[in-house]
Amino acid sequence: MTRWAMSIDLRACVGCQTCTTSCRHANATPPGVQWRKVLDVEQGEFPDVKRTFVPVGCMHCADPPCMHVCPSTATKQRPDGIVTIDYDLCIGCGYCAVACPYQARHIVHERDFAYGDGPTRSEDARFDEKRMSVATKCTWCVDRIDDGLAKGLTPGVDPEATPACVNSCITNAYTFGNLDDPESNVSKKVAGTEWFRMHEELGTDPHIFYVVDDK
Amino acid sequence: MNRNQPPSVRPWHQTNWDWRASLNFIGGGTGTGLLIAAAFAERGTYMGLALGALACVAFGLFWVWMEIGRPWRAINVVFHPQTSWMTRESIVAGPLFVVALAAAWTGSVWLVTGAAILGALFLFCQARILKASKGIPAWREPAIVPLVIATGIAEGAGLAIAALAVTGNLASRWLIATLVVVLIVRDLMWRQYRRALARNGAPKGALEVLASIDLPFSLVGNWGPVVILLAAIPEYGAANALAVIACIAAVGAGWYLKFTIVARAAFNQGFALPAVPIRGTGKRMAGTKPGWEKPAQG
């Protein structure tokens, strides 16, 4: 079996937001929509202050509340655990967005442009009407994964088959792979470190592991 | 999301459902409550009450239709009855209109009873829609289910009594007594709901918004009408005008409650760090959950 998962080493993340930018480039998300964003968490009081950068997005939960509430069956879960949205079925009711405890879903009703009132050539070329007024979110670059697998590549190892955010990370904080394979990058990382998962108490079984220390 | 808004750690108010969504809960709750109350009204008054009830439900559904991004695909809403309470609500809506219209036309006791049962089902679905919204702590609290049901029935009974009085009819003492009981239950459910939120933890913003309506909701919406209606029962008829005002206050308070819960107290989960990364020789630090009343784990 295959169960894709991601680990993010919070000790390594420097908050450069290259993952955010590469995600936007790979997926052509409009201004204001970040499928992968980086939180800046500041704690403590001077001089004992800590700053932690936390990349967040769709957690591709094993028990996704967005899928359960979706009235149109647009949100589905593949056998490999990736949660997808069928833009042709989605009615844009926003129920999935209020059901997601990770604020990972976005609905855009009007076209917006990065510079001025009109689209750049790139924005025009990559505009997808299907994505208007429906829910969108991180797909873990599912097209890259599927295409890579078809070519015999290994997601998480071969960049061509790996999510853009993972490829772009300048500190190698991200790891991606098959959690059901004990030899995968992500399984080794999870086995050898202390980690937490966001809002685990809500029972969604999220598939991003945040590494905080060695075991 | 506002394009200029930086990613936040603290919970912020969700932006996907606004006042239009709250009108669905207002119209649906009042309409189905009215359909239930109408089942206990005199036969001669049923048609008017039932048609009014359906108008309320249709009004709510119209506004939710106005809110969805792809309204011409709205029929897709019925595709997921296995787990989606929104689908279940929409599936109940069809027979609800057919049976209630038939009941209004024929006056058949069976159809009137059927319409009331379908109304109760619709109301239950609405309550469960909120509870299934895992991303909104003020909605996912299980105590919201009896609160939404109680307020729907209270609004329906209140509207029925007021409508009957305004049209020169008298509601039965039994219906007035029912409203008194339901208002007391609604207030108890409201307290239970707020206690549960405080106990289980909720974003500070949500708790503050809910606290701000506590006094007007309880005093003007529940206990004030209870006292007036209790006084009105023995006088029955003489104190009609005052009873109508009490009923309108009870109905308005229910709308105010639902608007507040759906459109003002819907702060999302935000983010938390149950553990902080250990770098170099830095000291271990406790986790954080900014913007929450309870800085609990996770």
Interface residues (C-beta under 8 A of the other chain):
Chain A: D9 L10 R11 P31 G32 V33 Q34 K37 V38 L39 D40 V41 Q43 G44 D48 K50 T52 V54 V56 P65 M67 H68 V69 C70 P71 S72 T73 A74 L89 C90 I91 G92 C93 G94 Y95 A97 V98 A99 C100 P101 Y102 Q103 H106 I107 H109 D112 M132 S133 V134 E194 F196 M198 H199 E200 E201 L202 T204 Y210 V211 V212 D213
Chain B: M1 N2 R3 N4 Q5 P6 P7 S8 V9 Q14 N16 W17 V64 E67 I68 G69 R70 P71 R73 A74 N76 V77 V78 F79 H80 T83 S84 W85 M86 T87 S90 I129 A132 S133 K134 G135 I136 W139 A266 N268 Q269 F271 A272 L273 P274 A275 V276 P277 I278 R279 G282 K283 M285 T288 P290 Q297 G298
